Amino acid sequence: QLVESGGGLVQPGGSLRLSCAVSGFTLEYYTISWFRQAPGKGREGVACANSFDSSTYYADSVKGRFTISRDNAKRTVYLQMNNLKPEDTAVYYCAADITGCNDRPDYWGQGTQVTVSS
């Protein structure tokens, strides 16, 4: 099970930290990704942290502003989002897969809403 939290309303230029609490499987063996979906748009991969080599990947639209990290002991993955823009408004989902980063992970959370607006 994956449960996201930390979403909310923030002004442009602000920051939020999303959390993804994991249960039912050993986090350190799984690659964790963050995706988002804005109203009327398709799902977009935002960030990914591979389990086997600790590499990370980011969408061009968030590079330099978002950081994915994982705390295996706390069974939690984070997405630190800085300098937020209105176009970052979306429902954010964390997802887990036993393989590497891909666009169809096996397990998904329920999502958390992020709204960037003044």
C-alpha positions as CSV (number, residue, x, y, z in Angstrom):
1,Q,0.0,0.0,0.0
2,L,1.2,3.5,-0.8
3,V,-0.3,6.6,0.9
4,E,0.5,10.1,-0.2
5,S,0.3,13.2,2.0
6,G,1.5,16.7,2.1
7,G,-0.5,18.3,-0.8
8,G,-2.3,21.6,-0.4
9,L,-2.6,25.1,-1.7
10,V,0.6,27.1,-2.1
11,Q,1.4,30.4,-3.7
12,P,3.7,30.6,-6.8
13,G,7.3,30.5,-5.7
14,G,6.4,28.5,-2.6
15,S,7.4,25.0,-1.5
16,L,5.8,21.8,-0.5
17,R,7.1,18.4,0.5
18,L,5.0,15.4,-0.4
19,S,5.4,12.1,1.4
20,C,4.6,8.6,0.3
21,A,4.3,6.1,3.2
22,V,4.8,2.5,2.1
23,S,3.5,-0.6,3.8
24,G,3.1,-4.3,2.8
25,F,6.5,-4.6,1.0
26,T,10.1,-3.8,1.5
27,L,10.7,-0.3,0.2
28,E,14.4,-0.8,-0.4
29,Y,13.7,-3.4,-3.1
30,Y,11.4,-1.2,-5.1
31,T,11.8,1.7,-7.5
32,I,9.6,4.6,-6.5
33,S,8.3,7.2,-8.9
34,W,6.1,10.3,-8.6
35,F,3.6,11.1,-11.3
36,R,1.1,13.9,-11.7
37,Q,-2.0,14.5,-13.7
38,A,-3.5,17.9,-14.2
39,P,-7.2,18.4,-15.2
40,G,-7.7,17.6,-18.9
41,K,-4.1,16.4,-19.3
42,G,-2.4,13.0,-19.5
43,R,-0.4,11.5,-16.7
44,E,3.2,12.8,-16.5
45,G,6.2,11.2,-14.9
46,V,7.8,13.7,-12.6
47,A,10.6,11.9,-10.7
48,C,12.0,8.5,-10.1
49,A,14.4,6.9,-7.6
50,N,15.8,3.6,-8.7
51,S,16.2,0.9,-6.0
52,F,19.2,-0.9,-7.4
53,D,21.7,1.9,-8.0
54,S,20.2,4.9,-6.2
55,S,20.0,6.9,-9.5
56,T,17.3,9.5,-9.9
57,Y,15.5,10.9,-12.9
58,Y,13.5,14.0,-13.3
59,A,11.2,15.5,-16.0
60,D,12.7,18.5,-17.7
61,S,9.8,20.6,-16.4
62,V,10.8,20.1,-12.8
63,K,14.6,19.7,-13.0
64,G,16.4,21.9,-10.5
65,R,13.1,22.5,-8.5
66,F,12.0,19.1,-7.4
67,T,14.0,16.5,-5.4
68,I,13.0,12.9,-4.8
69,S,14.5,11.1,-1.8
70,R,13.8,7.9,0.1
71,D,14.2,6.9,3.8
72,N,14.0,3.1,3.7
73,A,14.1,2.9,7.5
74,K,11.0,5.1,7.8
75,R,9.4,3.4,4.8
76,T,8.8,6.7,3.2
77,V,9.6,8.5,-0.1
78,Y,9.6,12.2,-0.4
79,L,9.2,14.8,-3.1
80,Q,10.5,18.2,-2.2
81,M,9.0,20.8,-4.5
82,N,10.5,24.3,-4.6
83,N,9.8,27.3,-6.6
84,L,6.3,26.0,-7.5
85,K,4.6,27.3,-10.5
86,P,0.9,27.4,-11.4
87,E,1.6,24.7,-14.1
88,D,2.6,22.4,-11.3
89,T,-1.0,22.2,-10.2
90,A,-2.1,18.5,-10.4
91,V,-2.9,15.4,-8.5
92,Y,0.4,13.8,-7.5
93,Y,0.7,10.0,-7.2
94,C,3.5,7.9,-5.9
95,A,4.1,4.5,-7.5
96,A,6.2,1.5,-6.9
97,D,7.7,-1.2,-9.2
98,I,10.2,-4.0,-8.6
99,T,12.0,-3.1,-11.8
100,G,13.6,0.2,-12.7
101,C,11.9,3.5,-13.6
102,N,9.1,3.0,-16.1
103,D,5.8,4.6,-17.0
104,R,3.6,1.8,-15.8
105,P,4.6,0.9,-12.2
106,D,2.7,-2.0,-10.6
107,Y,1.5,-0.3,-7.4
108,W,-0.1,3.2,-7.0
109,G,-1.2,5.4,-4.2
110,Q,-4.5,7.3,-4.2
111,G,-3.0,10.7,-5.0
112,T,-2.7,14.1,-3.2
113,Q,-3.8,17.4,-4.7
114,V,-1.3,20.2,-5.2
115,T,-2.7,23.6,-6.2
116,V,-0.4,26.5,-6.9
117,S,-2.2,29.7,-7.1
118,S,-2.1,33.3,-5.8
